[in-house]
Amino acid sequence: MATVAENRYGKEGVRLVRVHRSPYNGNTFDEWTVRVLIEGDFNSSYTDADNSKLLPTDTMKNT
């Protein structure tokens, strides 16, 4: 019988941008590229076709 050893999924290359606006010092711009990994008990998505515990990757990009 097959078993699920580890449950992890995510999105790589998510771009985050933050702008600090200041009328006195000008605007500053910070940028990061990150990897989002979600770990948990997702066995039911494989064994019972229940995806209710999964987070869509587009949600990871837009949050």
PDB file of N, CA, C and O in Angstrom:
ATOM      1  N   MET A   1       0.846  -1.187   0.000  1.00  0.00           N
ATOM      2  CA  MET A   1       0.000   0.000   0.000  1.00  0.00           C
ATOM      3  C   MET A   1       0.888   1.245   0.000  1.00  0.00           C
ATOM      4  O   MET A   1       1.868   1.310   0.743  1.00  0.00           O
ATOM      5  N   ALA A   2       0.556   2.207  -0.810  1.00  0.00           N
ATOM      6  CA  ALA A   2       1.320   3.449  -0.900  1.00  0.00           C
ATOM      7  C   ALA A   2       0.940   4.391   0.237  1.00  0.00           C
ATOM      8  O   ALA A   2      -0.208   4.417   0.682  1.00  0.00           O
ATOM      9  N   THR A   3       1.914   5.161   0.698  1.00  0.00           N
ATOM     10  CA  THR A   3       1.671   6.164   1.736  1.00  0.00           C
ATOM     11  C   THR A   3       2.247   7.500   1.287  1.00  0.00           C
ATOM     12  O   THR A   3       3.213   7.552   0.525  1.00  0.00           O
ATOM     13  N   VAL A   4       1.649   8.563   1.765  1.00  0.00           N
ATOM     14  CA  VAL A   4       2.142   9.908   1.492  1.00  0.00           C
ATOM     15  C   VAL A   4       3.117  10.253   2.604  1.00  0.00           C
ATOM     16  O   VAL A   4       2.726  10.332   3.769  1.00  0.00           O
ATOM     17  N   ALA A   5       4.380  10.459   2.261  1.00  0.00           N
ATOM     18  CA  ALA A   5       5.407  10.687   3.271  1.00  0.00           C
ATOM     19  C   ALA A   5       5.478  12.142   3.709  1.00  0.00           C
ATOM     20  O   ALA A   5       5.659  12.424   4.893  1.00  0.00           O
ATOM     21  N   GLU A   6       5.338  13.064   2.771  1.00  0.00           N
ATOM     22  CA  GLU A   6       5.481  14.478   3.102  1.00  0.00           C
ATOM     23  C   GLU A   6       4.539  15.274   2.221  1.00  0.00           C
ATOM     24  O   GLU A   6       4.412  15.001   1.028  1.00  0.00           O
ATOM     25  N   ASN A   7       3.881  16.256   2.811  1.00  0.00           N
ATOM     26  CA  ASN A   7       2.945  17.099   2.067  1.00  0.00           C
ATOM     27  C   ASN A   7       3.453  18.528   2.075  1.00  0.00           C
ATOM     28  O   ASN A   7       3.474  19.186   3.115  1.00  0.00           O
ATOM     29  N   ARG A   8       3.862  19.001   0.911  1.00  0.00           N
ATOM     30  CA  ARG A   8       4.327  20.382   0.796  1.00  0.00           C
ATOM     31  C   ARG A   8       4.104  20.824  -0.643  1.00  0.00           C
ATOM     32  O   ARG A   8       4.350  20.067  -1.582  1.00  0.00           O
ATOM     33  N   TYR A   9       3.640  22.043  -0.804  1.00  0.00           N
ATOM     34  CA  TYR A   9       3.470  22.607  -2.141  1.00  0.00           C
ATOM     35  C   TYR A   9       3.591  24.107  -2.029  1.00  0.00           C
ATOM     36  O   TYR A   9       3.602  24.638  -0.918  1.00  0.00           O
ATOM     37  N   GLY A  10       3.680  24.800  -3.131  1.00  0.00           N
ATOM     38  CA  GLY A  10       3.802  26.243  -3.056  1.00  0.00           C
ATOM     39  C   GLY A  10       4.033  26.891  -4.400  1.00  0.00           C
ATOM     40  O   GLY A  10       3.698  26.353  -5.455  1.00  0.00           O
ATOM     41  N   LYS A  11       4.618  28.065  -4.317  1.00  0.00           N
ATOM     42  CA  LYS A  11       4.848  28.885  -5.503  1.00  0.00           C
ATOM     43  C   LYS A  11       6.217  29.540  -5.357  1.00  0.00           C
ATOM     44  O   LYS A  11       6.549  30.077  -4.300  1.00  0.00           O
ATOM     45  N   GLU A  12       7.005  29.492  -6.420  1.00  0.00           N
ATOM     46  CA  GLU A  12       8.331  30.095  -6.393  1.00  0.00           C
ATOM     47  C   GLU A  12       8.361  31.302  -7.319  1.00  0.00           C
ATOM     48  O   GLU A  12       7.655  31.346  -8.326  1.00  0.00           O
ATOM     49  N   GLY A  13       9.187  32.275  -6.965  1.00  0.00           N
ATOM     50  CA  GLY A  13       9.332  33.459  -7.798  1.00  0.00           C
ATOM     51  C   GLY A  13       8.212  34.467  -7.625  1.00  0.00           C
ATOM     52  O   GLY A  13       7.889  35.199  -8.561  1.00  0.00           O
ATOM     53  N   VAL A  14       7.611  34.518  -6.431  1.00  0.00           N
ATOM     54  CA  VAL A  14       6.551  35.495  -6.154  1.00  0.00           C
ATOM     55  C   VAL A  14       7.218  36.837  -5.881  1.00  0.00           C
ATOM     56  O   VAL A  14       8.097  36.937  -5.025  1.00  0.00           O
ATOM     57  N   ARG A  15       6.809  37.844  -6.594  1.00  0.00           N
ATOM     58  CA  ARG A  15       7.416  39.168  -6.475  1.00  0.00           C
ATOM     59  C   ARG A  15       6.600  40.034  -5.519  1.00  0.00           C
ATOM     60  O   ARG A  15       5.390  40.194  -5.685  1.00  0.00           O
ATOM     61  N   LEU A  16       7.282  40.588  -4.517  1.00  0.00           N
ATOM     62  CA  LEU A  16       6.652  41.504  -3.561  1.00  0.00           C
ATOM     63  C   LEU A  16       7.274  42.883  -3.728  1.00  0.00           C
ATOM     64  O   LEU A  16       8.487  43.010  -3.896  1.00  0.00           O
ATOM     65  N   VAL A  17       6.440  43.907  -3.680  1.00  0.00           N
ATOM     66  CA  VAL A  17       6.905  45.280  -3.832  1.00  0.00           C
ATOM     67  C   VAL A  17       6.279  46.129  -2.743  1.00  0.00           C
ATOM     68  O   VAL A  17       5.094  45.999  -2.435  1.00  0.00           O
ATOM     69  N   ARG A  18       7.093  46.999  -2.165  1.00  0.00           N
ATOM     70  CA  ARG A  18       6.576  47.941  -1.162  1.00  0.00           C
ATOM     71  C   ARG A  18       7.134  49.321  -1.484  1.00  0.00           C
ATOM     72  O   ARG A  18       8.336  49.486  -1.694  1.00  0.00           O
ATOM     73  N   VAL A  19       6.246  50.305  -1.519  1.00  0.00           N
ATOM     74  CA  VAL A  19       6.636  51.685  -1.786  1.00  0.00           C
ATOM     75  C   VAL A  19       6.405  52.496  -0.522  1.00  0.00           C
ATOM     76  O   VAL A  19       5.302  52.502   0.024  1.00  0.00           O
ATOM     77  N   HIS A  20       7.443  53.179  -0.056  1.00  0.00           N
ATOM     78  CA  HIS A  20       7.336  54.101   1.081  1.00  0.00           C
ATOM     79  C   HIS A  20       7.233  55.510   0.495  1.00  0.00           C
ATOM     80  O   HIS A  20       8.176  56.009  -0.119  1.00  0.00           O
ATOM     81  N   ARG A  21       6.095  56.132   0.689  1.00  0.00           N
ATOM     82  CA  ARG A  21       5.887  57.459   0.116  1.00  0.00           C
ATOM     83  C   ARG A  21       6.162  58.517   1.182  1.00  0.00           C
ATOM     84  O   ARG A  21       5.663  58.433   2.304  1.00  0.00           O
ATOM     85  N   SER A  22       6.958  59.505   0.815  1.00  0.00           N
ATOM     86  CA  SER A  22       7.287  60.581   1.735  1.00  0.00           C
ATOM     87  C   SER A  22       7.363  61.888   0.954  1.00  0.00           C
ATOM     88  O   SER A  22       8.117  61.988  -0.015  1.00  0.00           O
ATOM     89  N   PRO A  23       6.588  62.891   1.368  1.00  0.00           N
ATOM     90  CA  PRO A  23       6.649  64.174   0.664  1.00  0.00           C
ATOM     91  C   PRO A  23       7.953  64.920   0.939  1.00  0.00           C
ATOM     92  O   PRO A  23       8.289  65.861   0.220  1.00  0.00           O
ATOM     93  N   TYR A  24       8.698  64.507   1.982  1.00  0.00           N
ATOM     94  CA  TYR A  24       9.911  65.219   2.379  1.00  0.00           C
ATOM     95  C   TYR A  24      11.177  64.586   1.810  1.00  0.00           C
ATOM     96  O   TYR A  24      12.078  65.296   1.364  1.00  0.00           O
ATOM     97  N   ASN A  25      11.252  63.259   1.823  1.00  0.00           N
ATOM     98  CA  ASN A  25      12.476  62.565   1.413  1.00  0.00           C
ATOM     99  C   ASN A  25      12.345  61.860   0.070  1.00  0.00           C
ATOM    100  O   ASN A  25      13.287  61.194  -0.361  1.00  0.00           O
ATOM    101  N   GLY A  26      11.238  61.984  -0.582  1.00  0.00           N
ATOM    102  CA  GLY A  26      11.019  61.240  -1.819  1.00  0.00           C
ATOM    103  C   GLY A  26      10.528  59.837  -1.512  1.00  0.00           C
ATOM    104  O   GLY A  26      10.415  59.451  -0.349  1.00  0.00           O
ATOM    105  N   ASN A  27      10.248  59.102  -2.522  1.00  0.00           N
ATOM    106  CA  ASN A  27       9.725  57.749  -2.355  1.00  0.00           C
ATOM    107  C   ASN A  27      10.866  56.738  -2.381  1.00  0.00           C
ATOM    108  O   ASN A  27      11.844  56.905  -3.110  1.00  0.00           O
ATOM    109  N   THR A  28      10.726  55.695  -1.580  1.00  0.00           N
ATOM    110  CA  THR A  28      11.674  54.583  -1.630  1.00  0.00           C
ATOM    111  C   THR A  28      10.912  53.338  -2.052  1.00  0.00           C
ATOM    112  O   THR A  28       9.708  53.213  -1.828  1.00  0.00           O
ATOM    113  N   PHE A  29      11.635  52.437  -2.659  1.00  0.00           N
ATOM    114  CA  PHE A  29      11.032  51.272  -3.295  1.00  0.00           C
ATOM    115  C   PHE A  29      11.800  50.034  -2.846  1.00  0.00           C
ATOM    116  O   PHE A  29      13.012  49.947  -3.042  1.00  0.00           O
ATOM    117  N   ASP A  30      11.094  49.074  -2.242  1.00  0.00           N
ATOM    118  CA  ASP A  30      11.694  47.800  -1.842  1.00  0.00           C
ATOM    119  C   ASP A  30      11.072  46.697  -2.679  1.00  0.00           C
ATOM    120  O   ASP A  30       9.871  46.713  -2.948  1.00  0.00           O
ATOM    121  N   GLU A  31      11.897  45.735  -3.093  1.00  0.00           N
ATOM    122  CA  GLU A  31      11.405  44.632  -3.911  1.00  0.00           C
ATOM    123  C   GLU A  31      12.042  43.330  -3.433  1.00  0.00           C
ATOM    124  O   GLU A  31      13.244  43.275  -3.172  1.00  0.00           O
ATOM    125  N   TRP A  32      11.220  42.279  -3.320  1.00  0.00           N
ATOM    126  CA  TRP A  32      11.688  40.952  -2.925  1.00  0.00           C
ATOM    127  C   TRP A  32      11.115  39.925  -3.884  1.00  0.00           C
ATOM    128  O   TRP A  32      10.018  40.096  -4.416  1.00  0.00           O
ATOM    129  N   THR A  33      11.859  38.873  -4.095  1.00  0.00           N
ATOM    130  CA  THR A  33      11.355  37.692  -4.793  1.00  0.00           C
ATOM    131  C   THR A  33      11.413  36.546  -3.802  1.00  0.00           C
ATOM    132  O   THR A  33      12.484  36.219  -3.291  1.00  0.00           O
ATOM    133  N   VAL A  34      10.272  35.932  -3.526  1.00  0.00           N
ATOM    134  CA  VAL A  34      10.185  34.944  -2.443  1.00  0.00           C
ATOM    135  C   VAL A  34       9.626  33.621  -2.958  1.00  0.00           C
ATOM    136  O   VAL A  34       9.065  33.534  -4.050  1.00  0.00           O
ATOM    137  N   ARG A  35       9.801  32.611  -2.139  1.00  0.00           N
ATOM    138  CA  ARG A  35       9.216  31.282  -2.366  1.00  0.00           C
ATOM    139  C   ARG A  35       8.231  31.038  -1.230  1.00  0.00           C
ATOM    140  O   ARG A  35       8.580  31.192  -0.060  1.00  0.00           O
ATOM    141  N   VAL A  36       7.007  30.660  -1.568  1.00  0.00           N
ATOM    142  CA  VAL A  36       5.966  30.364  -0.589  1.00  0.00           C
ATOM    143  C   VAL A  36       5.781  28.852  -0.553  1.00  0.00           C
ATOM    144  O   VAL A  36       5.456  28.239  -1.570  1.00  0.00           O
ATOM    145  N   LEU A  37       5.987  28.247   0.623  1.00  0.00           N
ATOM    146  CA  LEU A  37       5.787  26.806   0.791  1.00  0.00           C
ATOM    147  C   LEU A  37       4.750  26.577   1.872  1.00  0.00           C
ATOM    148  O   LEU A  37       4.843  27.144   2.961  1.00  0.00           O
ATOM    149  N   ILE A  38       3.775  25.755   1.577  1.00  0.00           N
ATOM    150  CA  ILE A  38       2.716  25.405   2.515  1.00  0.00           C
ATOM    151  C   ILE A  38       2.907  23.948   2.898  1.00  0.00           C
ATOM    152  O   ILE A  38       3.008  23.078   2.034  1.00  0.00           O
ATOM    153  N   GLU A  39       2.957  23.685   4.202  1.00  0.00           N
ATOM    154  CA  GLU A  39       3.070  22.315   4.699  1.00  0.00           C
ATOM    155  C   GLU A  39       1.879  22.018   5.586  1.00  0.00           C
ATOM    156  O   GLU A  39       1.368  22.908   6.265  1.00  0.00           O
ATOM    157  N   GLY A  40       1.434  20.769   5.584  1.00  0.00           N
ATOM    158  CA  GLY A  40       0.316  20.411   6.445  1.00  0.00           C
ATOM    159  C   GLY A  40      -0.200  19.024   6.159  1.00  0.00           C
ATOM    160  O   GLY A  40       0.419  18.238   5.441  1.00  0.00           O
ATOM    161  N   ASP A  41      -1.336  18.746   6.733  1.00  0.00           N
ATOM    162  CA  ASP A  41      -1.979  17.445   6.581  1.00  0.00           C
ATOM    163  C   ASP A  41      -2.923  17.508   5.381  1.00  0.00           C
ATOM    164  O   ASP A  41      -4.105  17.822   5.523  1.00  0.00           O
ATOM    165  N   PHE A  42      -2.390  17.206   4.211  1.00  0.00           N
ATOM    166  CA  PHE A  42      -3.165  17.270   2.979  1.00  0.00           C
ATOM    167  C   PHE A  42      -3.433  15.885   2.409  1.00  0.00           C
ATOM    168  O   PHE A  42      -3.726  15.759   1.220  1.00  0.00           O
ATOM    169  N   ASN A  43      -3.339  14.855   3.222  1.00  0.00           N
ATOM    170  CA  ASN A  43      -3.539  13.485   2.735  1.00  0.00           C
ATOM    171  C   ASN A  43      -4.901  13.300   2.077  1.00  0.00           C
ATOM    172  O   ASN A  43      -5.024  12.556   1.104  1.00  0.00           O
ATOM    173  N   SER A  44      -5.925  13.972   2.602  1.00  0.00           N
ATOM    174  CA  SER A  44      -7.272  13.797   2.043  1.00  0.00           C
ATOM    175  C   SER A  44      -7.360  14.290   0.598  1.00  0.00           C
ATOM    176  O   SER A  44      -8.225  13.835  -0.151  1.00  0.00           O
ATOM    177  N   SER A  45      -6.492  15.202   0.198  1.00  0.00           N
ATOM    178  CA  SER A  45      -6.519  15.652  -1.199  1.00  0.00           C
ATOM    179  C   SER A  45      -6.059  14.549  -2.143  1.00  0.00           C
ATOM    180  O   SER A  45      -6.427  14.547  -3.318  1.00  0.00           O
ATOM    181  N   TYR A  46      -5.257  13.613  -1.643  1.00  0.00           N
ATOM    182  CA  TYR A  46      -4.799  12.484  -2.460  1.00  0.00           C
ATOM    183  C   TYR A  46      -5.708  11.264  -2.310  1.00  0.00           C
ATOM    184  O   TYR A  46      -5.995  10.577  -3.291  1.00  0.00           O
ATOM    185  N   THR A  47      -6.153  11.001  -1.101  1.00  0.00           N
ATOM    186  CA  THR A  47      -6.894   9.761  -0.844  1.00  0.00           C
ATOM    187  C   THR A  47      -8.396   9.888  -1.066  1.00  0.00           C
ATOM    188  O   THR A  47      -9.041   8.921  -1.471  1.00  0.00           O
ATOM    189  N   ASP A  48      -8.967  11.077  -0.805  1.00  0.00           N
ATOM    190  CA  ASP A  48     -10.420  11.258  -0.896  1.00  0.00           C
ATOM    191  C   ASP A  48     -10.839  12.289  -1.943  1.00  0.00           C
ATOM    192  O   ASP A  48     -12.022  12.612  -2.048  1.00  0.00           O
ATOM    193  N   ALA A  49      -9.884  12.808  -2.718  1.00  0.00           N
ATOM    194  CA  ALA A  49     -10.167  13.856  -3.711  1.00  0.00           C
ATOM    195  C   ALA A  49     -10.829  15.069  -3.074  1.00  0.00           C
ATOM    196  O   ALA A  49     -11.718  15.681  -3.666  1.00  0.00           O
ATOM    197  N   ASP A  50     -10.388  15.418  -1.852  1.00  0.00           N
ATOM    198  CA  ASP A  50     -10.932  16.553  -1.102  1.00  0.00           C
ATOM    199  C   ASP A  50      -9.886  17.666  -1.097  1.00  0.00           C
ATOM    200  O   ASP A  50      -8.904  17.590  -0.359  1.00  0.00           O
ATOM    201  N   ASN A  51     -10.088  18.683  -1.902  1.00  0.00           N
ATOM    202  CA  ASN A  51      -9.133  19.785  -2.004  1.00  0.00           C
ATOM    203  C   ASN A  51      -9.494  20.970  -1.115  1.00  0.00           C
ATOM    204  O   ASN A  51      -8.954  22.059  -1.308  1.00  0.00           O
ATOM    205  N   SER A  52     -10.382  20.793  -0.158  1.00  0.00           N
ATOM    206  CA  SER A  52     -10.838  21.911   0.672  1.00  0.00           C
ATOM    207  C   SER A  52      -9.733  22.472   1.557  1.00  0.00           C
ATOM    208  O   SER A  52      -9.828  23.626   1.975  1.00  0.00           O
ATOM    209  N   LYS A  53      -8.697  21.712   1.858  1.00  0.00           N
ATOM    210  CA  LYS A  53      -7.598  22.191   2.704  1.00  0.00           C
ATOM    211  C   LYS A  53      -6.496  22.876   1.902  1.00  0.00           C
ATOM    212  O   LYS A  53      -5.589  23.472   2.482  1.00  0.00           O
ATOM    213  N   LEU A  54      -6.566  22.795   0.576  1.00  0.00           N
ATOM    214  CA  LEU A  54      -5.511  23.344  -0.265  1.00  0.00           C
ATOM    215  C   LEU A  54      -5.740  24.820  -0.548  1.00  0.00           C
ATOM    216  O   LEU A  54      -6.877  25.273  -0.682  1.00  0.00           O
ATOM    217  N   LEU A  55      -4.647  25.559  -0.637  1.00  0.00           N
ATOM    218  CA  LEU A  55      -4.683  26.975  -0.968  1.00  0.00           C
ATOM    219  C   LEU A  55      -4.245  27.131  -2.426  1.00  0.00           C
ATOM    220  O   LEU A  55      -3.147  26.701  -2.781  1.00  0.00           O
ATOM    221  N   PRO A  56      -5.077  27.735  -3.275  1.00  0.00           N
ATOM    222  CA  PRO A  56      -4.692  27.891  -4.680  1.00  0.00           C
ATOM    223  C   PRO A  56      -3.426  28.739  -4.824  1.00  0.00           C
ATOM    224  O   PRO A  56      -3.220  29.683  -4.061  1.00  0.00           O
ATOM    225  N   THR A  57      -2.586  28.405  -5.794  1.00  0.00           N
ATOM    226  CA  THR A  57      -1.333  29.138  -5.949  1.00  0.00           C
ATOM    227  C   THR A  57      -1.569  30.588  -6.359  1.00  0.00           C
ATOM    228  O   THR A  57      -0.748  31.444  -6.030  1.00  0.00           O
ATOM    229  N   ASP A  58      -2.649  30.896  -7.059  1.00  0.00           N
ATOM    230  CA  ASP A  58      -2.941  32.296  -7.375  1.00  0.00           C
ATOM    231  C   ASP A  58      -3.232  33.096  -6.114  1.00  0.00           C
ATOM    232  O   ASP A  58      -2.917  34.284  -6.052  1.00  0.00           O
ATOM    233  N   THR A  59      -3.823  32.468  -5.114  1.00  0.00           N
ATOM    234  CA  THR A  59      -4.044  33.138  -3.831  1.00  0.00           C
ATOM    235  C   THR A  59      -2.714  33.457  -3.170  1.00  0.00           C
ATOM    236  O   THR A  59      -2.568  34.520  -2.566  1.00  0.00           O
ATOM    237  N   MET A  60      -1.749  32.566  -3.272  1.00  0.00           N
ATOM    238  CA  MET A  60      -0.416  32.818  -2.712  1.00  0.00           C
ATOM    239  C   MET A  60       0.241  34.011  -3.392  1.00  0.00           C
ATOM    240  O   MET A  60       0.917  34.803  -2.736  1.00  0.00           O
ATOM    241  N   LYS A  61       0.050  34.146  -4.694  1.00  0.00           N
ATOM    242  CA  LYS A  61       0.670  35.246  -5.431  1.00  0.00           C
ATOM    243  C   LYS A  61       0.008  36.582  -5.123  1.00  0.00           C
ATOM    244  O   LYS A  61       0.680  37.614  -5.141  1.00  0.00           O
ATOM    245  N   ASN A  62      -1.282  36.590  -4.844  1.00  0.00           N
ATOM    246  CA  ASN A  62      -2.030  37.839  -4.725  1.00  0.00           C
ATOM    247  C   ASN A  62      -2.308  38.268  -3.295  1.00  0.00           C
ATOM    248  O   ASN A  62      -3.050  39.226  -3.076  1.00  0.00           O
ATOM    249  N   THR A  63      -1.731  37.582  -2.319  1.00  0.00           N
ATOM    250  CA  THR A  63      -2.011  37.920  -0.923  1.00  0.00           C
ATOM    251  C   THR A  63      -0.944  38.816  -0.366  1.00  0.00           C
ATOM    252  O   THR A  63      -1.011  39.206   0.800  1.00  0.00           O
TER     253      THR A  63
END
